[in-house]
Amino acid sequence: MGGAGVGGLRALNICGSGMACAGEMSGVEGLKRAAELEFVLCPVCFRMRRVPSGLRMHWNDYITSTTRSPVTRNTNHMLHKSSHNTKLDHAVSIPIPPPKDRIKWWNIVPGDKVRIRGDKTSTLQEVYSVNKIANHVFLRGIRVSEKHQDLKPFNYSHLQLFVDHFEFPPKPGSDKPQIVPVFVRRWKMTTPRWNGDHLHWTRYAVATDPSLPGWDKTEPLEVPWPANTEQPPT
């Protein structure tokens, strides 16, 4: 989170949109500074947020480019460049990363199970949809807030893919094996190949969290695509 700003402004980057939130605005001077620093209503979390420089996408384009498809038919999201850089567009647009910072081959797709990094409970969440231009992942049922019921966007890098539940040795003092959810820490993939109407590859875990007991890693652990499809990500 950002620190306190000038003129009574406090910047809090909490929604994942890439815009710094104006959590506090005190008095006339604060409002003036908000205008000078280009604070606008964020279309993702509906808070006043500071507009960063760089590429932007119109909110309507953001919605239409968000997909629930788990398959990859092209890599056009790597080519997208925005022309929405004027002040007039800030209220109806969202910042997006440059192509060099986007994920080319998505190994987290709609239908996958994931956990949010830092969640000590390892609660499993289902991927509902993704926006590949913005590196955003939407999880089923996780809303922006009670007031704003839109799904909250998470950055791709903030999630870990669920592999499966595995049997671990018993805890000290117990004779019952533990059943533990295991997540991908590091992965690799085969070379994408054109397969009819989509690109296909196989994804493997080469390191897991927690580490699997007895796994010597000579054989990578294949992570199947979501059960409703044998195809790879869009």
C-alpha positions in Angstrom: 0.0 0.0 0.0 1.1 3.5 -0.7 1.9 6.1 2.0 0.2 9.3 2.9 0.1 11.9 0.1 0.1 15.7 -0.1 -3.0 17.8 0.4 -4.7 15.2 2.6 -4.6 12.4 0.0 -3.6 8.9 0.9 -2.8 6.4 -1.9 -3.9 2.8 -1.4 -3.3 0.4 -4.2 -5.9 -2.3 -3.3 -7.9 -3.4 -6.3 -5.4 -4.7 -8.8 -6.4 -2.3 -11.5 -3.0 -0.6 -11.4 -4.5 2.7 -10.2 -3.6 4.1 -6.8 -6.6 4.7 -4.6 -7.3 8.1 -3.0 -8.5 6.8 0.3 -8.8 10.2 1.9 -9.4 13.6 0.6 -9.6 16.4 3.1 -10.9 19.9 2.4 -10.6 22.1 -0.7 -6.9 21.7 -1.0 -7.3 17.9 -1.1 -9.9 18.1 -3.8 -7.6 20.4 -5.8 -4.7 18.0 -5.5 -7.0 15.2 -6.6 -7.7 17.0 -9.8 -4.1 17.9 -10.4 -3.0 14.3 -9.8 -5.7 13.0 -12.1 -7.8 11.0 -9.7 -10.8 9.4 -11.3 -13.5 6.9 -10.4 -11.9 3.4 -11.0 -14.3 1.2 -13.1 -13.0 -1.9 -11.3 -13.4 -1.0 -7.6 -15.4 2.2 -7.8 -13.0 4.2 -5.7 -11.2 7.4 -6.5 -7.9 6.3 -8.0 -4.8 8.0 -9.3 -4.3 7.5 -13.0 -0.9 6.0 -14.0 0.9 6.8 -17.2 1.1 4.2 -20.0 -1.3 2.1 -22.1 -5.0 2.1 -21.4 -8.0 0.2 -22.6 -11.6 1.4 -22.9 -13.8 -0.2 -20.2 -16.1 -1.6 -22.9 -13.1 -3.3 -24.7 -12.0 -4.7 -21.3 -15.3 -6.3 -20.8 -15.5 -7.8 -24.3 -11.9 -9.1 -24.2 -12.6 -11.0 -20.9 -13.3 -14.6 -21.7 -14.5 -17.8 -20.0 -13.0 -20.0 -22.7 -10.2 -22.4 -21.5 -8.7 -22.8 -24.9 -6.1 -20.7 -26.8 -6.8 -20.0 -30.4 -4.3 -17.2 -30.9 -1.9 -14.9 -29.1 -3.5 -11.6 -30.3 -3.5 -10.3 -26.7 0.3 -9.8 -27.1 -0.3 -7.4 -30.0 -2.9 -5.2 -28.4 -1.9 -1.6 -28.1 -4.2 1.1 -26.7 -4.7 4.6 -28.0 -6.7 5.7 -25.0 -4.2 8.0 -23.4 -6.0 11.3 -23.1 -7.4 12.7 -19.9 -10.9 12.5 -21.3 -10.6 8.7 -21.5 -9.4 8.1 -17.9 -12.9 7.9 -16.4 -13.9 5.2 -18.9 -10.7 3.2 -19.3 -8.4 0.9 -17.4 -4.6 0.8 -17.4 -3.1 -2.3 -19.1 0.5 -3.6 -19.1 2.6 -3.2 -22.2 2.9 -6.4 -24.4 6.3 -7.3 -23.0 4.8 -7.6 -19.5 1.8 -9.8 -20.5 1.5 -13.5 -20.1 1.9 -15.2 -23.5 1.0 -18.8 -22.7 -1.7 -19.0 -20.0 -1.4 -22.0 -17.7 -4.2 -20.8 -15.4 -7.5 -20.9 -17.2 -11.3 -20.8 -16.6 -12.3 -24.0 -14.8 -8.9 -24.4 -12.9 -8.7 -24.4 -9.2 -6.2 -22.0 -7.6 -5.3 -20.4 -4.3 -4.5 -16.8 -3.6 -0.8 -16.4 -2.7 -0.5 -15.5 1.0 -3.7 -17.4 1.9 -2.5 -19.5 4.8 -5.8 -21.5 4.7 -5.1 -22.6 1.1 -8.7 -22.1 0.3 -9.5 -23.5 -3.2 -11.0 -21.0 -5.6 -12.4 -21.6 -9.1 -11.2 -19.5 -12.0 -14.3 -18.0 -13.6 -12.8 -15.9 -16.4 -9.6 -14.2 -17.5 -8.5 -11.0 -19.3 -5.2 -11.8 -21.0 -4.5 -8.2 -22.1 -4.6 -7.0 -18.5 -3.2 -10.2 -16.9 -6.4 -10.3 -14.8 -8.0 -13.5 -13.4 -11.5 -13.5 -12.0 -12.5 -16.0 -9.3 -16.0 -17.3 -8.9 -17.8 -15.6 -6.1 -15.1 -13.2 -5.0 -16.6 -9.7 -5.4 -15.1 -6.2 -5.3 -17.1 -5.5 -2.2 -20.5 -6.0 -0.6 -21.7 -2.8 -2.2 -20.1 -3.4 -5.6 -20.9 -7.0 -6.8 -18.7 -7.1 -9.8 -16.1 -9.9 -9.6 -12.7 -8.7 -8.3 -9.7 -9.0 -10.6 -6.6 -10.7 -9.4 -3.2 -10.5 -11.2 -2.1 -13.8 -12.7 1.1 -13.7 -10.6 -0.9 -13.6 -7.4 -2.4 -17.1 -7.9 -1.0 -20.6 -7.5 -2.5 -23.5 -9.6 -3.9 -26.4 -7.6 -2.5 -29.9 -8.6 -4.5 -32.3 -6.4 -4.8 -33.6 -2.9 -1.9 -35.9 -1.9 -1.2 -38.2 1.0 1.6 -36.9 3.4 3.1 -38.6 6.4 1.2 -38.4 9.7 1.8 -35.5 12.0 4.0 -36.2 15.1 2.0 -38.3 17.6 -0.5 -39.5 15.0 -0.7 -42.6 12.9 -3.2 -41.2 10.3 -1.7 -39.9 7.0 -2.4 -36.3 6.1 -4.4 -35.4 3.0 -2.9 -32.1 1.8 -3.7 -29.8 -1.1 -0.6 -29.3 -3.4 0.0 -26.3 -5.6 2.5 -25.6 -8.5 5.5 -23.6 -7.4 7.3 -23.8 -10.7 6.2 -25.3 -14.0 7.2 -26.1 -17.6 5.2 -26.7 -20.7 5.6 -28.5 -24.0 5.9 -26.5 -27.2 2.4 -25.3 -28.3 1.2 -27.0 -31.4 -1.8 -26.2 -33.6 -4.5 -28.9 -33.0 -7.5 -28.3 -35.3 -8.9 -25.0 -34.1 -6.7 -24.2 -31.1 -3.2 -24.3 -29.8 -2.4 -27.2 -27.5 0.4 -28.0 -25.0 0.9 -30.0 -21.8 1.7 -28.3 -18.5 3.9 -29.9 -15.9 4.8 -29.0 -12.3 8.6 -29.2 -11.7 8.3 -28.0 -8.1 5.3 -28.0 -5.8 4.2 -26.3 -2.6 4.4 -28.1 -0.3 7.1 -30.4 -1.8 5.8 -33.9 -2.5 7.3 -36.6 -0.3 9.2 -39.2 -2.2 9.1 -37.3 -5.5 12.6 -37.3 -7.0 11.5 -34.8 -9.8 13.1 -37.0 -12.5 9.6 -37.2 -14.0 7.7 -33.9 -14.1 4.2 -34.0 -12.7 1.6 -33.4 -15.4 -1.2 -31.0 -14.4 -4.4 -31.9 -16.4 -6.5 -29.1 -17.9 -9.9 -28.5 -16.3 -12.2 -31.5 -16.4 -14.6 -30.0 -18.8 -11.9 -29.8 -21.6 -8.7 -31.6 -22.5 -7.6 -28.4 -24.3 -5.2 -25.7 -23.2 -5.9 -22.0 -22.3 -7.1 -19.2 -24.4 
